[in-house]
Amino acid sequence: MMDVAKYVATAVLISSFLGEFSEKWIVYAIGVVTVGICLAWGIWFIRSTDNGKKEE
């Protein structure tokens, strides 16, 4: 999921440089929220996997 967050951030940056949007803040807001959710989900996966290994 952390890779997905990087791809979303890259897509938002490239599209903001190359695209003409009337309201860029919407693209940035959706990108930031999506990246935040993907990063949090990825970190949760890593921690839940590490916790399972420590208990064994």
N, CA, C and O atoms as a printed pandas DataFrame, in Angstrom:
     atom_number atom_name residue_name chain_id  residue_number  x_coord  y_coord  z_coord
0              1         N          MET        A               1    0.820   -1.190    0.000
1              2        CA          MET        A               1    0.000    0.000    0.000
2              3         C          MET        A               1    0.867    1.257    0.000
3              4         O          MET        A               1    0.446    2.312   -0.476
4              5         N          MET        A               2    2.057    1.137    0.529
5              6        CA          MET        A               2    2.921    2.306    0.557
6              7         C          MET        A               2    3.383    2.667   -0.851
7              8         O          MET        A               2    3.609    3.839   -1.150
8              9         N          ASP        A               3    3.523    1.667   -1.712
9             10        CA          ASP        A               3    3.858    1.941   -3.105
10            11         C          ASP        A               3    2.701    2.647   -3.810
11            12         O          ASP        A               3    2.912    3.539   -4.631
12            13         N          VAL        A               4    1.493    2.241   -3.482
13            14        CA          VAL        A               4    0.321    2.887   -4.063
14            15         C          VAL        A               4    0.293    4.364   -3.663
15            16         O          VAL        A               4   -0.042    5.224   -4.479
16            17         N          ALA        A               5    0.639    4.654   -2.423
17            18        CA          ALA        A               5    0.680    6.046   -1.959
18            19         C          ALA        A               5    1.702    6.851   -2.759
19            20         O          ALA        A               5    1.451    8.005   -3.108
20            21         N          LYS        A               6    2.854    6.246   -3.048
21            22        CA          LYS        A               6    3.865    6.943   -3.853
22            23         C          LYS        A               6    3.358    7.194   -5.269
23            24         O          LYS        A               6    3.579    8.270   -5.826
24            25         N          TYR        A               7    2.684    6.216   -5.852
25            26        CA          TYR        A               7    2.169    6.374   -7.207
26            27         C          TYR        A               7    1.090    7.455   -7.262
27            28         O          TYR        A               7    1.047    8.237   -8.211
28            29         N          VAL        A               8    0.232    7.503   -6.266
29            30        CA          VAL        A               8   -0.816    8.528   -6.222
30            31         C          VAL        A               8   -0.186    9.910   -6.088
31            32         O          VAL        A               8   -0.598   10.847   -6.773
32            33         N          ALA        A               9    0.800   10.045   -5.219
33            34        CA          ALA        A               9    1.470   11.332   -5.050
34            35         C          ALA        A               9    2.140   11.767   -6.345
35            36         O          ALA        A               9    2.070   12.938   -6.720
36            37         N          THR        A              10    2.785   10.837   -7.027
37            38        CA          THR        A              10    3.425   11.150   -8.299
38            39         C          THR        A              10    2.388   11.555   -9.344
39            40         O          THR        A              10    2.603   12.511  -10.089
40            41         N          ALA        A              11    1.287   10.849   -9.404
41            42        CA          ALA        A              11    0.238   11.165  -10.376
42            43         C          ALA        A              11   -0.360   12.540  -10.120
43            44         O          ALA        A              11   -0.633   13.283  -11.063
44            45         N          VAL        A              12   -0.565   12.885   -8.853
45            46        CA          VAL        A              12   -1.120   14.194   -8.524
46            47         C          VAL        A              12   -0.147   15.297   -8.925
47            48         O          VAL        A              12   -0.555   16.307   -9.498
48            49         N          LEU        A              13    1.128   15.110   -8.627
49            50        CA          LEU        A              13    2.116   16.128   -8.987
50            51         C          LEU        A              13    2.246   16.288  -10.499
51            52         O          LEU        A              13    2.274   17.414  -10.996
52            53         N          ILE        A              14    2.325   15.198  -11.228
53            54        CA          ILE        A              14    2.471   15.281  -12.681
54            55         C          ILE        A              14    1.225   15.885  -13.316
55            56         O          ILE        A              14    1.324   16.724  -14.211
56            57         N          SER        A              15    0.055   15.460  -12.854
57            58        CA          SER        A              15   -1.168   15.996  -13.447
58            59         C          SER        A              15   -1.348   17.475  -13.120
59            60         O          SER        A              15   -1.927   18.214  -13.916
60            61         N          SER        A              16   -0.866   17.911  -11.976
61            62        CA          SER        A              16   -0.993   19.332  -11.648
62            63         C          SER        A              16   -0.042   20.177  -12.486
63            64         O          SER        A              16   -0.353   21.325  -12.803
64            65         N          PHE        A              17    1.112   19.624  -12.848
65            66        CA          PHE        A              17    2.048   20.362  -13.698
66            67         C          PHE        A              17    1.589   20.389  -15.154
67            68         O          PHE        A              17    1.724   21.408  -15.831
68            69         N          LEU        A              18    1.051   19.276  -15.632
69            70        CA          LEU        A              18    0.714   19.155  -17.039
70            71         C          LEU        A              18   -0.738   19.491  -17.356
71            72         O          LEU        A              18   -1.055   19.871  -18.483
72            73         N          GLY        A              19   -1.617   19.355  -16.375
73            74        CA          GLY        A              19   -3.034   19.556  -16.634
74            75         C          GLY        A              19   -3.500   20.952  -16.282
75            76         O          GLY        A              19   -2.899   21.651  -15.466
76            77         N          GLU        A              20   -4.579   21.330  -16.918
77            78        CA          GLU        A              20   -5.206   22.614  -16.625
78            79         C          GLU        A              20   -6.520   22.341  -15.895
79            80         O          GLU        A              20   -7.522   21.974  -16.508
80            81         N          PHE        A              21   -6.495   22.524  -14.594
81            82        CA          PHE        A              21   -7.686   22.312  -13.780
82            83         C          PHE        A              21   -8.213   23.667  -13.334
83            84         O          PHE        A              21   -7.439   24.574  -13.029
84            85         N          SER        A              22   -9.525   23.797  -13.297
85            86        CA          SER        A              22  -10.089   25.060  -12.841
86            87         C          SER        A              22   -9.931   25.213  -11.324
87            88         O          SER        A              22   -9.748   26.320  -10.818
88            89         N          GLU        A              23  -10.003   24.098  -10.617
89            90        CA          GLU        A              23   -9.845   24.137   -9.160
90            91         C          GLU        A              23   -8.834   23.068   -8.755
91            92         O          GLU        A              23   -9.193   21.915   -8.518
92            93         N          LYS        A              24   -7.575   23.466   -8.680
93            94        CA          LYS        A              24   -6.504   22.511   -8.368
94            95         C          LYS        A              24   -6.563   22.034   -6.925
95            96         O          LYS        A              24   -6.059   20.952   -6.622
96            97         N          TRP        A              25   -7.160   22.805   -6.031
97            98        CA          TRP        A              25   -7.169   22.421   -4.618
98            99         C          TRP        A              25   -7.944   21.126   -4.409
99           100         O          TRP        A              25   -7.651   20.377   -3.477
100          101         N          ILE        A              26   -8.932   20.849   -5.265
101          102        CA          ILE        A              26   -9.688   19.597   -5.139
102          103         C          ILE        A              26   -8.774   18.415   -5.457
103          104         O          ILE        A              26   -8.805   17.400   -4.761
104          105         N          VAL        A              27   -7.963   18.546   -6.504
105          106        CA          VAL        A              27   -7.034   17.474   -6.871
106          107         C          VAL        A              27   -6.031   17.249   -5.748
107          108         O          VAL        A              27   -5.743   16.110   -5.381
108          109         N          TYR        A              28   -5.496   18.349   -5.200
109          110        CA          TYR        A              28   -4.541   18.235   -4.095
110          111         C          TYR        A              28   -5.190   17.626   -2.853
111          112         O          TYR        A              28   -4.590   16.773   -2.199
112          113         N          ALA        A              29   -6.383   18.046   -2.530
113          114        CA          ALA        A              29   -7.066   17.535   -1.333
114          115         C          ALA        A              29   -7.345   16.041   -1.454
115          116         O          ALA        A              29   -7.095   15.279   -0.520
116          117         N          ILE        A              30   -7.862   15.625   -2.606
117          118        CA          ILE        A              30   -8.138   14.203   -2.801
118          119         C          ILE        A              30   -6.832   13.410   -2.794
119          120         O          ILE        A              30   -6.781   12.308   -2.248
120          121         N          GLY        A              31   -5.783   13.960   -3.392
121          122        CA          GLY        A              31   -4.485   13.286   -3.389
122          123         C          GLY        A              31   -3.917   13.130   -1.997
123          124         O          GLY        A              31   -3.409   12.066   -1.644
124          125         N          VAL        A              32   -4.002   14.194   -1.197
125          126        CA          VAL        A              32   -3.470   14.131    0.167
126          127         C          VAL        A              32   -4.246   13.120    1.005
127          128         O          VAL        A              32   -3.651   12.350    1.758
128          129         N          VAL        A              33   -5.549   13.120    0.880
129          130        CA          VAL        A              33   -6.370   12.165    1.643
130          131         C          VAL        A              33   -6.075   10.730    1.210
131          132         O          VAL        A              33   -5.941    9.839    2.050
132          133         N          THR        A              34   -5.977   10.510   -0.088
133          134        CA          THR        A              34   -5.692    9.167   -0.593
134          135         C          THR        A              34   -4.314    8.687   -0.156
135          136         O          THR        A              34   -4.155    7.541    0.262
136          137         N          VAL        A              35   -3.316    9.568   -0.253
137          138        CA          VAL        A              35   -1.962    9.195    0.181
138          139         C          VAL        A              35   -1.948    8.901    1.672
139          140         O          VAL        A              35   -1.320    7.934    2.102
140          141         N          GLY        A              36   -2.628    9.717    2.467
141          142        CA          GLY        A              36   -2.681    9.489    3.910
142          143         C          GLY        A              36   -3.319    8.157    4.268
143          144         O          GLY        A              36   -2.823    7.432    5.131
144          145         N          ILE        A              37   -4.418    7.839    3.602
145          146        CA          ILE        A              37   -5.099    6.572    3.874
146          147         C          ILE        A              37   -4.218    5.391    3.462
147          148         O          ILE        A              37   -4.100    4.414    4.201
148          149         N          CYS        A              38   -3.608    5.484    2.292
149          150        CA          CYS        A              38   -2.751    4.382    1.826
150          151         C          CYS        A              38   -1.531    4.198    2.718
151          152         O          CYS        A              38   -1.145    3.068    3.018
152          153         N          LEU        A              39   -0.923    5.299    3.144
153          154        CA          LEU        A              39    0.231    5.189    4.045
154          155         C          LEU        A              39   -0.171    4.580    5.389
155          156         O          LEU        A              39    0.516    3.702    5.911
156          157         N          ALA        A              40   -1.278    5.048    5.937
157          158        CA          ALA        A              40   -1.738    4.504    7.218
158          159         C          ALA        A              40   -2.053    3.021    7.098
159          160         O          ALA        A              40   -1.717    2.239    7.988
160          161         N          TRP        A              41   -2.688    2.636    6.016
161          162        CA          TRP        A              41   -3.032    1.234    5.793
162          163         C          TRP        A              41   -1.764    0.400    5.632
163          164         O          TRP        A              41   -1.672   -0.697    6.184
164          165         N          GLY        A              42   -0.792    0.904    4.888
165          166        CA          GLY        A              42    0.470    0.185    4.709
166          167         C          GLY        A              42    1.237    0.027    6.004
167          168         O          GLY        A              42    1.783   -1.042    6.276
168          169         N          ILE        A              43    1.286    1.079    6.809
169          170        CA          ILE        A              43    1.966    0.996    8.106
170          171         C          ILE        A              43    1.242    0.013    9.020
171          172         O          ILE        A              43    1.881   -0.731    9.764
172          173         N          TRP        A              44   -0.077    0.008    8.968
173          174        CA          TRP        A              44   -0.848   -0.937    9.782
174          175         C          TRP        A              44   -0.527   -2.374    9.372
175          176         O          TRP        A              44   -0.372   -3.246   10.227
176          177         N          PHE        A              45   -0.426   -2.622    8.047
177          178        CA          PHE        A              45   -0.066   -3.960    7.568
178          179         C          PHE        A              45    1.316   -4.367    8.075
179          180         O          PHE        A              45    1.510   -5.502    8.512
180          181         N          ILE        A              46    2.264   -3.453    8.018
181          182        CA          ILE        A              46    3.625   -3.767    8.468
182          183         C          ILE        A              46    3.633   -4.080    9.957
183          184         O          ILE        A              46    4.250   -5.057   10.381
184          185         N          ARG        A              47    2.964   -3.272   10.741
185          186        CA          ARG        A              47    2.938   -3.508   12.195
186          187         C          ARG        A              47    2.214   -4.787   12.553
187          188         O          ARG        A              47    2.646   -5.511   13.451
188          189         N          SER        A              48    1.109   -5.084   11.863
189          190        CA          SER        A              48    0.379   -6.320   12.185
190          191         C          SER        A              48    1.199   -7.543   11.777
191          192         O          SER        A              48    1.128   -8.574   12.445
192          193         N          THR        A              49    1.959   -7.454   10.716
193          194        CA          THR        A              49    2.814   -8.558   10.295
194          195         C          THR        A              49    3.979   -8.726   11.261
195          196         O          THR        A              49    4.333   -9.853   11.608
196          197         N          ASP        A              50    4.583   -7.621   11.702
197          198        CA          ASP        A              50    5.694   -7.692   12.638
198          199         C          ASP        A              50    5.246   -8.218   13.999
199          200         O          ASP        A              50    5.991   -8.956   14.644
200          201         N          ASN        A              51    4.061   -7.858   14.444
201          202        CA          ASN        A              51    3.550   -8.341   15.722
202          203         C          ASN        A              51    3.328   -9.844   15.688
203          204         O          ASN        A              51    3.565  -10.528   16.683
204          205         N          GLY        A              52    2.878  -10.362   14.557
205          206        CA          GLY        A              52    2.673  -11.799   14.435
206          207         C          GLY        A              52    3.992  -12.565   14.490
207          208         O          GLY        A              52    4.028  -13.680   15.012
208          209         N          LYS        A              53    5.041  -12.014   13.981
209          210        CA          LYS        A              53    6.347  -12.676   13.998
210          211         C          LYS        A              53    6.968  -12.636   15.383
211          212         O          LYS        A              53    7.662  -13.575   15.772
212          213         N          LYS        A              54    6.736  -11.576   16.129
213          214        CA          LYS        A              54    7.324  -11.453   17.465
214          215         C          LYS        A              54    6.713  -12.432   18.453
215          216         O          LYS        A              54    7.384  -12.881   19.382
216          217         N          GLU        A              55    5.426  -12.767   18.254
217          218        CA          GLU        A              55    4.752  -13.643   19.185
218          219         C          GLU        A              55    5.184  -15.100   19.031
219          220         O          GLU        A              55    5.042  -15.891   19.962
220          221         N          GLU        A              56    5.699  -15.447   17.885
221          222        CA          GLU        A              56    6.061  -16.867   17.647
222          223         C          GLU        A              56    7.321  -17.263   18.329
223          224         O          GLU        A              56    7.746  -18.413   18.221
